[in-house]
Amino acid sequence: MVGGVTFATGSAFAQDAQGLRHALQNEASPAGAVQYGNNPSAGHYVNAGDAKIYYEVYGQGEPIVILHGGTLGSTYEMAPFIDHLSRSYKVIAISTRGHGKSEIGSAPFTLKQRATDAMAVINAVTQGPVTVLGFSDGAYSGYELASLYPERITKLIAIGAGEMRPGPGTFNLTRQAVVSLDKAYWAQQLALMPEPDRLDDFLARQNGLYNHLLASKELFSSIRCPVLVMAGERDQNAHLSTIFAAYYMIANSQLAIIPNATHTVFLENFPAVWASIEPFLKQPGISVQKPD
C-alpha cells in the first residue's frame, strides 16, 4: 500500500496492464499498443555498477537513444517517438534508474550517474556513435552525455530542459503528493519496479538530484555536437527564459518553440514536434551561426 492505495502485483498486475499508461493520461491507451517499458520481447538489462538498468531495443539503422522524463516519467510516455523513429532507426529506449524496471542502486542520484548509466546501455548495444533524444530529466542527462562523451554523441534533441541552478526553493517530493497526482499510473509503476518498497528512498534521491542540479554555462559551453533545444511556449517547468539561456550557451544549437504547448509538448502536439525533429535528424553536424 502506498499513500493509502493498494497496488496490484504479480498475476493481478499482468491482467490490469494490458494497456500501460503514461502519467496524467486522460484517455485509454490504444488497443494493441506496444507496451514500451514492459515488453519482454524487446527488453534487456545491463549492469551499471550498483544497479541493473532496463532498456528496450526497436528497429534497425543508426542508433538513437531515448531518455524519458523523471519521477512521473516513463518509457511509455515516449511512445510517439519510438513509434516513428523505429521505422528508420535502431531505437534504444532506457528506463532511468529507479523508474520502471530499473533498479535504484545505493549511490545518490546525479546527472553524471545518469549519463554513465546511459553509456553502459549504449555500450551494450553498440560501440559506435549515437544520437540522443531526451525529455525533461532525460534531456538534462542528454546534456551531460554530450559533455562527457563528445566522441560518442553525434546529435542531441533536448526537450523541456533549460538552464537550471539550485535554489532558492527546494524540492520535497513525497509519496502522498506524487501518488495523489495519478493513482492508476502509480499502481502500474509500483508493480513494474523491482523494489517497490523503496518508493520513499527513490523520492528522497530524486529530491537530492533536483536540489543540487546545476545546468548552466560550464555544462552547456562544453557541448560540441549539434543540439536541438525544444520546448512548449507555455512550459511550466522549464520557462522560456531558461530555454533561451541554454540555447545561447550551446555553441552549435538550434531552437524550436511549439506555440501554445506546455511541458509535455510532444504529447500535446506531436505533429509540430516531429516537424522540427525530422529535418534536424537529417542535417549534417555543422555549426550554426546565431544572431547577436
C-alpha positions in Angstrom: 0.0 0.0 0.0 1.3 3.4 -0.9 -0.4 6.7 0.1 -3.5 4.7 1.1 -3.7 2.9 -2.2 -3.3 -0.8 -2.6 -1.3 -1.7 -5.7 -1.7 -4.9 -7.8 1.3 -7.2 -8.1 2.1 -10.4 -9.8 -0.6 -12.0 -11.9 -3.2 -9.4 -10.9 -1.0 -6.7 -12.4 -0.5 -8.8 -15.6 -4.2 -8.6 -16.1 -4.5 -4.9 -15.4 -1.5 -3.9 -17.5 -2.8 -4.9 -20.9 -2.7 -1.2 -21.6 0.1 0.8 -19.9 -0.5 4.5 -19.5 1.7 7.5 -19.0 1.2 9.8 -16.1 -1.9 12.1 -16.2 -3.2 10.3 -19.3 -6.8 11.1 -19.8 -7.8 8.6 -22.4 -7.3 4.8 -22.6 -4.2 3.6 -24.4 -4.9 2.4 -27.9 -5.8 -1.3 -28.2 -2.7 -3.3 -29.2 -0.3 -0.5 -28.4 3.3 -1.7 -27.8 4.0 -1.9 -24.0 7.1 0.3 -24.1 8.9 -0.2 -20.8 7.3 -3.6 -20.1 7.9 -5.5 -23.4 9.7 -8.8 -22.7 10.4 -9.4 -26.4 12.5 -6.2 -26.6 13.7 -5.9 -23.1 17.3 -6.3 -21.7 19.3 -5.4 -18.6 22.8 -4.1 -18.2 24.8 -3.9 -15.0 25.7 -0.3 -14.2 27.7 -0.9 -11.1 25.3 -0.7 -8.2 22.1 -1.1 -10.2 20.7 -3.1 -13.1 19.3 -0.7 -15.8 16.5 -1.9 -18.0 16.2 -0.9 -21.7 14.4 -2.0 -24.9 15.6 -2.0 -28.5 13.4 -1.5 -31.6 14.1 -1.2 -35.3 17.2 -1.1 -37.4 19.5 1.6 -38.6 21.6 4.3 -37.0 21.1 4.2 -33.2 19.1 6.8 -31.4 18.8 6.8 -27.6 15.5 7.7 -25.9 15.6 9.2 -22.4 12.2 9.8 -20.7 11.3 12.4 -18.0 11.8 12.0 -14.3 9.7 10.9 -11.3 6.4 10.8 -13.2 8.2 9.9 -16.4 8.3 6.5 -18.1 9.4 4.8 -21.2 5.8 4.5 -22.2 5.4 8.3 -22.4 7.9 8.3 -25.2 5.7 6.0 -27.4 5.2 8.6 -30.2 8.9 8.9 -30.6 9.6 5.2 -30.5 6.8 4.5 -33.0 8.1 7.0 -35.5 11.8 6.6 -35.1 11.9 2.8 -35.1 10.8 2.8 -38.7 14.2 4.2 -39.8 16.5 3.9 -36.8 17.6 1.5 -34.1 15.9 2.9 -31.0 17.4 2.3 -27.6 14.8 3.2 -25.0 16.2 3.4 -21.5 14.3 3.3 -18.2 16.1 5.7 -16.0 17.5 4.4 -12.7 14.6 4.0 -10.2 12.0 4.2 -12.9 10.0 1.3 -14.4 12.1 -1.9 -14.3 15.4 -0.3 -13.5 16.9 -0.7 -10.0 17.5 2.3 -7.7 21.0 1.3 -6.6 22.8 2.5 -3.5 24.5 5.8 -4.7 23.0 9.2 -4.6 21.3 10.3 -7.9 23.4 12.7 -10.0 23.5 13.8 -13.6 26.9 12.1 -14.1 25.5 8.9 -12.8 22.6 9.0 -15.2 25.0 9.7 -18.1 27.2 6.8 -17.1 24.1 4.5 -16.7 23.0 5.5 -20.3 26.5 4.9 -21.6 26.5 1.4 -20.1 23.4 0.7 -22.1 24.8 2.3 -25.2 28.0 0.2 -25.0 25.9 -3.0 -24.6 24.2 -2.2 -27.9 26.8 -0.5 -30.0 30.4 0.7 -29.9 29.7 3.4 -32.4 28.2 7.0 -32.1 24.6 7.6 -31.3 22.0 10.4 -31.4 20.2 11.2 -28.1 16.7 12.4 -27.6 15.8 13.3 -24.1 12.7 14.9 -22.4 12.9 16.9 -19.2 15.2 14.9 -16.8 16.2 12.8 -19.8 17.3 16.0 -21.6 19.5 17.0 -18.7 21.0 13.5 -18.8 21.5 14.1 -22.6 23.3 17.4 -22.0 25.7 15.5 -19.6 26.2 12.6 -22.0 27.1 15.0 -24.8 29.6 16.8 -22.5 31.2 13.7 -21.1 31.3 11.6 -24.3 31.8 14.0 -27.2 33.2 11.2 -29.4 30.1 9.1 -29.0 27.2 11.6 -29.1 26.7 13.0 -32.6 23.4 14.9 -32.1 21.2 15.8 -29.2 17.5 16.7 -29.0 16.7 18.3 -25.7 13.0 18.8 -24.9 11.8 20.8 -21.9 15.2 21.4 -20.2 16.7 24.9 -19.8 19.3 26.5 -17.6 18.9 25.3 -14.0 20.6 26.3 -10.8 20.0 25.2 -7.2 17.6 27.3 -5.0 16.1 29.4 -3.8 13.2 26.9 -3.4 13.7 23.3 -2.7 12.1 20.1 -3.9 10.4 17.9 -1.4 8.6 15.1 -3.3 6.6 12.8 -1.0 4.7 9.6 -1.8 1.4 11.2 -0.8 2.0 14.1 -3.2 3.1 12.2 -6.2 0.6 9.3 -5.8 -2.3 11.7 -5.5 -1.5 13.1 -8.9 -2.3 9.8 -10.6 -3.1 6.7 -8.6 -3.7 4.5 -11.6 -0.3 5.4 -13.0 1.5 4.7 -9.8 -0.4 1.4 -9.4 1.3 0.2 -12.6 4.7 1.7 -11.9 4.9 0.2 -8.4 4.1 -3.2 -9.9 6.9 -2.8 -12.5 9.5 -1.6 -10.0 11.8 -4.3 -8.8 12.0 -2.6 -5.4 8.5 -1.0 -4.8 9.1 -0.9 -1.0 11.8 1.7 -1.7 9.5 4.4 -3.1 10.3 6.8 -0.3 14.0 6.2 -0.8 13.6 6.8 -4.5 11.8 10.1 -4.0 14.4 11.2 -1.5 17.1 10.6 -4.1 15.1 12.5 -6.7 14.9 15.4 -4.3 18.6 15.3 -3.8 19.2 15.3 -7.5 16.9 18.2 -8.2 18.0 20.3 -5.2 21.7 20.1 -6.4 21.1 20.1 -10.2 23.3 22.6 -11.9 22.9 23.0 -15.7 24.5 26.3 -16.8 27.4 27.8 -18.7 30.0 25.3 -17.7 27.9 22.3 -18.9 26.4 23.9 -21.9 29.6 25.5 -23.2 31.3 22.1 -23.1 28.8 20.5 -25.6 30.2 20.3 -29.2 27.6 18.3 -31.0 24.6 19.8 -32.8 21.7 20.3 -30.3 18.1 21.0 -31.0 16.7 22.8 -27.9 12.9 22.5 -27.8 10.1 23.5 -25.5 6.5 24.4 -25.4 5.7 28.1 -25.4 3.9 27.7 -22.0 6.3 25.2 -20.4 5.6 25.5 -16.7 8.7 23.5 -15.7 11.3 25.0 -18.0 10.3 28.6 -18.5 11.2 30.1 -21.9 13.9 32.4 -20.3 15.8 29.3 -19.2 15.3 27.6 -22.6 16.7 30.7 -24.4 19.6 30.8 -22.0 20.6 27.1 -22.7 20.2 27.8 -26.5 22.6 30.7 -26.4 25.2 28.9 -24.2 25.4 25.9 -26.5 27.7 26.8 -29.4 26.1 24.5 -32.0 22.4 24.7 -31.3 19.1 25.3 -32.9 15.8 26.3 -31.2 12.2 25.1 -31.6 9.4 26.6 -29.6 6.0 25.0 -30.1 3.2 27.6 -29.7 0.5 27.1 -27.0 2.0 23.9 -25.6 3.2 23.1 -22.0 6.0 20.9 -20.6 4.6 17.7 -22.2 4.7 19.4 -25.6 5.1 16.1 -27.6 2.0 14.6 -26.0 0.0 17.7 -26.8 1.2 18.5 -30.4 3.3 15.7 -31.7 3.0 16.7 -35.4 4.6 20.1 -34.7 7.3 18.5 -32.6 8.1 15.9 -35.3 8.1 18.6 -38.0 11.1 20.2 -36.1 12.9 17.0 -35.2 12.7 15.2 -38.5 14.8 17.7 -40.6 17.2 18.1 -37.7 18.0 14.4 -37.7 18.7 14.6 -41.5 21.0 17.6 -41.2 24.8 17.2 -41.2 26.6 18.1 -38.0 27.6 21.6 -38.8 27.9 24.8 -36.8 25.0 27.2 -36.9 25.8 31.0 -36.5 23.4 32.6 -34.1 22.3 36.2 -34.3 23.6 38.7 -31.7 
